[in-house]
Structures are given as structure tokens and as C-alpha cells.
């Protein structure tokens, strides 16, 4: 089990996203692997098509400050009714593109597995 980097929900499998994280650039010059759940990957894909600007101060994935941020609407499960909370994450352009690449890879993976069983 691993926790999603955006919503914090523990899932058995996550979609790998490789954004450039400035804080760890010396250790990971080509980017750092982070995991986001499939629901957040879909939410990032929707946010990439809408491109709604957010007013946050730093990216929720890579931690960059001073970048243009975009709103990603996610649902976080909760134990009280209505059993989820809507949360808006602020994502920078490069992390949004990295999440879009992860979405495209996941969709290709799902398409290749639909004919097997």
C-alpha cells in the first residue's frame, strides 16, 4: 500500500508520475518518481483540459513557488456523510504535464488489457 501524493488515500497501486522537483534536483536531475491514484490522475487530466487557474502559493506535487498554478478537483474519502470531501489541489504546469503523461500511459495500458479476458 502506498499513499497518493495529492489526496493522501492509501491504495495498493498508484500511477507513477515523474515531475521535476527542484528541492531534489541534485539527487534526481531527470525528475523524481511520485505516485498518484487513478482518480487523481483522471482529475489531473480533466484539469489539464479545463486549465482553471488557482490562487495557491506553491505546487502540491513538486513544491515550486512563484509558478502559475492550476486547480485540480479531487475527492478525499471520509468516514462521515457524505463519505468524501472535495479538495482542490494546486498543480504547476510541469506537474500537470507529467500527470497527463501518466494518464495517457494508463489509458493505453487499460486498452491493451481489455481484449485479454
Secondary structure, DSSP 8 states (H G I E B T S, - for coil): -EE-TTT--EES--EEEEE--GGGTTT-TT-EEEEE-HHHHHHHHHHHHH--EE--SB-TTT--BSS-EEEEEEEEE-SSTTSEEEEEEEEEHHHHHHHHHHHHHHHHHHHHHTTT-
